[in-house]
């Protein structure tokens, strides 16, 4: 009987913890559901393109500083190169998807 009551109590505690976690997640979703109510797709795209441009500029300045001998940190340079390259390839992939979607829309008959 003691083992059974301990098991039931542990089960109830686990359920309570799960409900608390779900309430916290639900509260976060309610507060973070739409952080940019007025922002649309164009604004999000423009903001992300600016971030990619900033990464490319940072990469260029780091390469220039390394080539001039001002900076000796090869690790940071390589990380910056990889980040900028990945951001550019993702931007290119998004552009390709947008262009494909646009072409599909132009083929539709209304």
C-alpha positions as CSV (number, residue, x, y, z in Angstrom):
1,X,0.0,0.0,0.0
2,X,2.8,2.4,0.8
3,X,4.5,1.8,-2.6
4,X,1.1,2.3,-4.4
5,X,0.5,5.6,-2.6
6,X,4.1,6.8,-3.4
7,X,3.6,5.8,-7.0
8,X,0.3,7.7,-7.2
9,X,1.8,10.7,-5.6
10,X,4.8,10.7,-8.0
11,X,2.3,10.4,-10.9
12,X,0.3,13.3,-9.6
13,X,3.4,15.4,-9.2
14,X,4.5,14.6,-12.8
15,X,1.1,15.6,-14.1
16,X,1.3,18.9,-12.1
17,X,4.8,19.6,-13.5
18,X,3.5,18.8,-17.0
19,X,0.5,21.2,-16.6
20,X,2.8,23.9,-15.3
21,X,5.1,23.5,-18.3
22,X,2.2,23.6,-20.7
23,X,0.8,26.8,-19.0
24,X,4.2,28.5,-19.3
25,X,4.5,27.5,-23.0
26,X,1.0,28.6,-23.6
27,X,1.7,31.9,-22.0
28,X,4.8,32.4,-24.1
29,X,2.9,31.6,-27.3
30,X,0.2,34.1,-26.4
31,X,2.8,36.8,-25.7
32,X,5.1,36.0,-28.6
33,X,2.5,34.9,-31.1
34,X,2.6,38.0,-33.3
35,X,5.5,40.3,-32.3
36,X,5.2,42.3,-35.5
37,X,1.4,42.7,-36.0
38,X,1.8,45.3,-38.7
39,X,4.9,43.8,-40.3
40,X,4.3,41.8,-43.4
41,X,6.3,39.5,-45.6
42,X,8.1,42.4,-47.4
43,X,9.3,43.9,-44.2
44,X,10.6,40.6,-42.9
45,X,12.3,39.9,-46.2
46,X,13.8,43.4,-46.2
47,X,15.1,43.0,-42.6
48,X,16.7,39.7,-43.4
49,X,18.3,41.0,-46.5
50,X,19.8,43.8,-44.4
51,X,21.2,41.2,-42.0
52,X,22.8,39.2,-44.8
53,X,24.3,42.4,-46.2
54,X,25.7,43.2,-42.8
55,X,27.3,39.7,-42.6
56,X,28.8,40.1,-46.1
57,X,30.2,43.5,-45.1
58,X,31.7,42.1,-41.8
59,X,33.2,39.3,-43.8
60,X,34.8,41.6,-46.3
61,X,36.2,43.8,-43.5
62,X,37.6,40.8,-41.7
63,X,39.3,39.5,-44.8
64,X,40.8,42.9,-45.6
65,X,42.1,43.2,-42.0
66,X,43.6,39.7,-42.1
67,X,45.2,40.3,-45.5
68,X,46.7,43.6,-44.2
69,X,48.1,41.8,-41.2
70,X,46.0,43.7,-38.7
71,X,44.1,40.7,-37.5
72,X,45.7,37.3,-36.7
73,X,42.5,35.4,-35.5
74,X,42.1,32.8,-38.2
75,X,39.3,31.1,-36.3
76,X,37.0,34.1,-36.2
77,X,37.8,34.8,-39.9
78,X,36.7,31.3,-40.9
79,X,33.6,31.4,-38.8
80,X,32.6,34.7,-40.4
81,X,33.3,33.3,-43.8
82,X,31.1,30.3,-43.1
83,X,28.3,32.4,-41.6
84,X,28.2,34.8,-44.5
85,X,28.4,31.9,-47.1
86,X,25.5,30.1,-45.4
87,X,23.4,33.2,-45.1
88,X,24.0,33.9,-48.8
89,X,23.1,30.4,-49.9
90,X,19.9,30.5,-47.8
91,X,19.0,33.9,-49.3
92,X,19.5,32.4,-52.8
93,X,17.3,29.5,-52.0
94,X,14.5,31.7,-50.7
95,X,14.8,33.9,-53.8
96,X,14.5,30.8,-56.0
97,X,11.4,29.7,-54.1
98,X,9.9,33.1,-54.4
99,X,10.6,33.3,-58.1
100,X,9.1,29.8,-58.6
101,X,6.0,30.8,-56.7
102,X,5.7,34.0,-58.7
103,X,6.0,32.0,-62.0
104,X,3.3,29.6,-60.8
105,X,1.0,32.5,-60.0
106,X,1.5,34.1,-63.4
107,X,0.5,30.8,-65.0
108,X,-2.8,30.6,-63.1
109,X,-5.9,31.6,-65.0
110,X,-8.5,33.6,-63.0
